Amino acid sequence: MRAIFLACICALFPSAVAADDAMVAAGGVLFADLCADCHGADATDGEAGDIRRLPASIVSNATQGFEMMPAFDLAPDEITAIAAWLAKI
């Protein structure tokens, strides 16, 4: 039963499962440098509210800038790292 549950979680959240510790750590550093001033250290503050567990596709779209959100020139692996960190906190 537990194996089935874990398989379902892995299928639903593949980017979170595939993220290794180094990627998560890099995402945390990027988030602290670029995002924490507006979204809070734990990603639950600001106009957007709680942004934890956003998929990489949403993080990628958000970093293009809109409304109050500034644009950031991030590489795909940096976006993946931030999404991995958001999935782990």
ChimeraX attribute file (.defattr): number of C-alpha atoms within 10 A of each C-alpha:
attribute: neighborCount
match mode: 1-to-1
recipient: residues
	/A:1	6
	/A:2	7
	/A:3	8
	/A:4	9
	/A:5	10
	/A:6	11
	/A:7	12
	/A:8	12
	/A:9	13
	/A:10	14
	/A:11	11
	/A:12	11
	/A:13	14
	/A:14	11
	/A:15	17
	/A:16	22
	/A:17	14
	/A:18	11
	/A:19	18
	/A:20	13
	/A:21	13
	/A:22	11
	/A:23	19
	/A:24	22
	/A:25	16
	/A:26	18
	/A:27	22
	/A:28	24
	/A:29	16
	/A:30	18
	/A:31	24
	/A:32	17
	/A:33	11
	/A:34	12
	/A:35	18
	/A:36	18
	/A:37	13
	/A:38	15
	/A:39	19
	/A:40	16
	/A:41	14
	/A:42	15
	/A:43	21
	/A:44	15
	/A:45	15
	/A:46	13
	/A:47	10
	/A:48	12
	/A:49	11
	/A:50	14
	/A:51	19
	/A:52	16
	/A:53	18
	/A:54	15
	/A:55	19
	/A:56	22
	/A:57	11
	/A:58	12
	/A:59	17
	/A:60	19
	/A:61	12
	/A:62	14
	/A:63	16
	/A:64	13
	/A:65	13
	/A:66	10
	/A:67	5
	/A:68	9
	/A:69	14
	/A:70	11
	/A:71	12
	/A:72	12
	/A:73	10
	/A:74	13
	/A:75	10
	/A:76	10
	/A:77	13
	/A:78	18
	/A:79	23
	/A:80	24
	/A:81	28
	/A:82	28
	/A:83	29
	/A:84	29
	/A:85	27
	/A:86	23
	/A:87	20
	/A:88	15
	/A:89	11
